[in-house]
Amino acid sequence: MAYLETTEYENYGLAPDTTDDWIAVASGMIDAYCRRASISATQYVERLRVVEGSQTVRLSYLPLVAVSPATIPLVTVRGRYTRPRRGEMGPVGLDAIAYAFSLPGAWTQVDPASIDFLSDTGELTLPYNVLGLPYSEIEVTYTAGCAAVPEAVKIACAQLVKNAQSTPGLNVKTSKLDTMWMQYFSNSLIDAHVQQLLRPYVATRLG
């Protein structure tokens, strides 16, 4: 999506004759830099390994946000207990129960409402399963992003366009917008100021 409306161009220091394609390309560059589908609220699916001895994991995309009519950002969650990896110890006395019930590798649904979460950090605290076993791996479908485009993202979008328009070979008055050229110059266009503005929205993992 475009992170600036046409009516906002002049408010953010852009020329009134700036064309929408500049904003579209700049918005796409922001998404690519932040390693996410969109800054706006979007649904993601992640499969995460739970560290031995811990019942917490951290999601990649922030902030977590509920999308109406939902009241929490977690859509569906499932977990499983797996056989310990080399060097890991299974839960004492409970691993035999797990094997007896053929639990290793089997996915079970987890009630999203039973999970504690922190929207700003993406940290989830997981419950134990019905037999008291900790989960080894979970798969989470959740929503993350912003209900409205943040001011910092709008400023970053406008700054990207300004940087592009002042870059030789990309000047809007002498050249037709070329997405490939924009991508080629992305390292210089996304300067330190833009990086600082976008830092809160960069995904913590690739993928």
C-alpha positions in Angstrom: 0.0 0.0 0.0 1.1 3.6 -0.4 2.1 5.3 2.8 1.2 8.8 1.7 -2.1 10.0 0.4 -2.1 12.4 -2.6 -3.5 15.1 -0.4 -0.6 14.8 2.0 2.3 15.3 -0.5 2.7 19.0 0.1 2.4 18.6 3.9 5.5 16.4 3.8 7.5 18.7 1.6 6.9 17.1 -1.7 6.1 19.0 -4.9 2.3 19.1 -5.7 3.1 17.5 -9.1 4.7 14.4 -7.6 3.2 11.4 -9.2 1.7 8.5 -7.3 4.2 6.0 -8.7 7.0 7.6 -6.7 5.1 7.0 -3.5 4.3 3.5 -4.5 7.9 2.6 -5.2 9.1 4.3 -2.0 6.5 2.4 0.0 7.6 -0.8 -1.5 11.2 0.0 -0.6 10.1 0.6 3.0 8.4 -2.8 3.1 11.5 -4.5 1.7 13.8 -2.8 4.1 11.6 -3.7 7.0 11.5 -7.3 5.7 7.7 -7.5 6.0 4.6 -7.6 3.7 3.4 -4.3 5.0 3.6 -1.8 7.9 -0.2 -2.0 8.1 -1.9 -4.8 10.0 -1.1 -8.0 8.2 -1.5 -11.7 9.1 1.7 -13.8 9.5 2.5 -17.4 10.2 5.6 -18.4 12.1 6.9 -21.8 13.3 9.3 -21.4 16.3 11.5 -23.7 18.3 11.1 -23.3 22.0 14.4 -23.2 23.8 14.9 -26.0 26.3 13.9 -24.9 29.8 11.9 -22.0 28.5 8.3 -21.4 27.8 8.7 -18.2 25.9 9.2 -17.4 22.3 9.4 -14.1 20.4 7.6 -13.3 17.2 9.3 -11.5 14.3 6.8 -8.8 13.3 5.7 -6.0 15.6 3.7 -4.5 17.0 1.1 -7.3 17.6 -2.3 -5.9 16.9 -5.9 -7.3 17.1 -7.9 -6.9 13.9 -11.7 -6.4 14.5 -13.7 -8.4 15.4 -10.9 -10.3 17.1 -9.9 -9.0 20.6 -6.3 -10.5 20.6 -3.6 -10.6 17.9 -3.2 -14.4 18.1 -5.4 -16.1 15.5 -4.5 -19.8 15.9 -1.7 -21.5 17.8 -0.6 -25.1 17.8 2.3 -26.8 19.5 4.0 -30.1 19.8 6.4 -32.0 22.0 9.4 -33.4 20.0 12.1 -35.8 21.0 15.0 -34.0 22.6 17.8 -33.0 20.3 21.3 -34.3 20.9 22.6 -32.7 24.1 19.1 -31.8 25.4 17.4 -33.5 28.3 13.7 -34.2 28.1 11.4 -33.4 31.1 12.3 -35.9 33.8 9.6 -38.5 34.3 7.4 -37.1 31.7 9.2 -38.2 28.5 8.0 -41.8 29.0 4.4 -40.5 29.3 4.9 -38.6 26.1 6.1 -41.7 24.2 3.4 -43.8 25.7 0.7 -41.5 24.3 2.6 -41.1 21.0 3.0 -37.4 21.6 6.4 -36.6 20.0 5.8 -34.9 16.7 2.0 -34.7 17.1 0.5 -31.2 16.8 -2.1 -30.1 19.2 -4.2 -26.9 19.2 -3.4 -24.4 21.9 -6.1 -21.9 23.1 -4.7 -18.5 22.1 -6.4 -17.0 25.1 -4.2 -19.1 27.4 -1.1 -17.4 26.1 0.3 -14.3 27.7 1.8 -11.8 25.1 3.5 -8.5 25.0 2.4 -6.5 21.9 5.5 -4.2 21.8 8.1 -7.0 22.0 6.2 -9.9 20.5 7.1 -12.2 23.4 4.7 -15.1 24.1 4.6 -17.1 27.3 3.2 -20.5 26.7 1.1 -22.8 28.9 2.1 -26.5 29.4 0.1 -29.0 27.5 -2.5 -31.2 29.1 0.0 -33.7 30.4 2.2 -31.1 31.9 4.8 -31.2 29.1 6.5 -28.1 27.8 6.1 -27.5 24.1 9.2 -27.9 22.0 7.9 -26.2 18.9 4.9 -23.9 18.2 3.2 -22.6 15.1 1.5 -19.2 15.5 -0.8 -17.4 13.1 -1.1 -13.8 14.2 -1.6 -10.2 13.1 0.9 -7.5 13.4 1.3 -4.0 12.1 -0.3 -0.6 12.6 -4.0 0.3 12.3 -3.0 3.7 10.8 0.3 4.6 9.0 2.6 6.0 11.7 3.9 9.5 11.3 7.5 8.2 11.2 6.7 6.0 8.2 5.1 8.9 6.4 8.1 11.1 7.0 10.4 8.2 5.9 8.3 7.7 2.7 8.5 11.4 1.8 12.3 11.5 2.6 12.9 8.5 0.3 11.2 10.3 -2.6 13.2 13.5 -1.9 16.4 11.5 -1.8 15.5 9.8 -5.1 14.6 13.1 -6.8 18.0 14.6 -5.8 20.0 11.6 -7.0 21.6 11.9 -10.4 20.0 9.5 -12.8 16.8 9.5 -10.8 15.8 13.2 -11.0 12.1 13.4 -11.5 12.3 16.4 -13.8 14.7 14.7 -16.3 14.0 10.9 -16.0 11.0 8.7 -16.0 10.6 6.7 -12.8 12.4 3.4 -13.1 11.8 0.9 -10.3 15.0 -1.0 -11.1 17.1 2.2 -10.7 15.3 2.9 -7.4 16.3 -0.5 -6.1 19.9 -0.1 -7.5 20.3 3.2 -5.5 18.4 1.8 -2.4 21.5 1.8 -0.2 22.0 5.5 -0.6 18.3 6.4 -0.7 17.6 4.7 2.6 20.0 7.0 4.5 20.7 7.1 8.3 17.7 9.4 8.9 15.3 7.0 7.1 16.8 4.0 8.9 16.3 5.6 12.3 12.6 6.4 11.4 12.0 2.8 10.3 13.9 1.0 13.1 10.8 0.1 15.2 9.2 -1.6 12.2 12.1 -3.8 11.0 11.3 -7.5 11.4 13.6 -9.2 13.9 14.1 -12.2 11.6 14.5 -12.9 7.9 11.6 -14.8 6.3 
